[in-house]
């Protein structure tokens, strides 16, 4: 396996591991958010949307987290549904929002998007108070002395979730599935930097105990230089145990680049996932 990928297994994929772990948590629970007797603080700002709102949009909300990634669902507070203009002729809009929250320190203010007839996906974060590309978060504080936080203005990138294109291929597993397997997932990202400093555009779970798996994952039109299979063990989602079992190679031995155009399906993106990498 590529030396760069092997060396980065232990530390650089901590955000990726957290994303996969949280996807498991959110998928297993329908009750999201903090339960509080009263919310005395107020957060106000604007969502700055510079793209058309996809017609698949069901909800857009603002969420606060004491830390990110949150270690539990109880660390999340969400706003009501933000009303946006879904007219395809509208390519730019500024939408004000206001939400209440308990006093405290919040390490992350994020904008989450949900598709129609789909559950919430943590990969569908379309904006943060800070820098989304580098995933640099700005914290906010609410207290009795300062109960209101204004000017929480957040650029929103809905192109991340405008998944009218797709990538498909076959994953072939080599070796026996470890008994302590918790999660195996296909991860699609623009590059390694996006994994280490941001949120990958797509994560898709793979059924356990399969020898081969034909996949098709929706993506936005873009260039993707990292398409890989990741593994996590049973337990407390020990991120030092996260391993990359295999990645798309073109030419062999090098990470392949996949260019995806709008309304396009790219086929033949095959990956060999070797469980021997767990011990490397």
C-alpha positions, 0 to 999 in steps of 0.5 A: 500500500502507498507509504503516505496512506500507511503512515497516516493511518494512526493520526491523520484520520482522526476526523474521519474516524470520528465521522464514521463513529458518529454516523453509527451513533446517529443512525442508531438513535432518532432522538437528537439534541440536548434536553434542557429545562430552559434556554436563556441564551440567544444566537443570531446570524445569517446563512449566506447561500451562494448556490441554488438550493437543491430540489432534494432539500428537506430541511436546513438547520443550525446546530450548536455543539459544545465540542466537535465532533460531539462525544454524545448526542446530548451535546447537540442543540438544533434550531428550528427548520430554516426557511429558504427559497427553493426556487431554482432561479434563485442563485444567491440569498441571505437568510437570517436565523435566531435560536435559543440555547443554554448558557455555556461555551460552544466549540462549533456552530454548524449548518446541517442539511437533510434530504427528502425521505432520508435521515440526517447524515453527518457528512451533510454539514454544509456550513460552519461558523469559521472556515469550512474548507479547512474545518477551522471552528470559531467558538461562541459563549453565552452567559448571564452577562452576555446572553446574546451572540450576534453576527454569527454569519455562516457561508453555506456551500450546498454544492456539497450535497447536490449529488446528481452524479455517482461513482460505482465499482466493486470492492473485493475483500482479501483475507478473513473478516476480523471478529472484532469488526465494527464498521467498514465504510467506503470513503470518498474525498477530494484529497487527503487534506480534506480528510485530515482537515475537513469532512469527506463528501461521502461515506457509505457503509459496507455490509459485513462478511461479504467477499465482494461488494458492488457499490454506487455512491452519490457525489457532487461534480468534482475531482476526487483523488481519494476513494478508499475502504476504512475499517474500525474495530468494536469498542469505544471507536479507538481512532488509533485503530482506524485502518485504510484497507485499500484505495482506488489505484490508477496506475497500480500502486498510486492513488487514482484520480476520478473526474466526475462531471454533472449528471454523470456516473463513473464506473469501474472504480474498483478497490481491493481491501486487504484485512492484512492492513489491520496489522500494519 
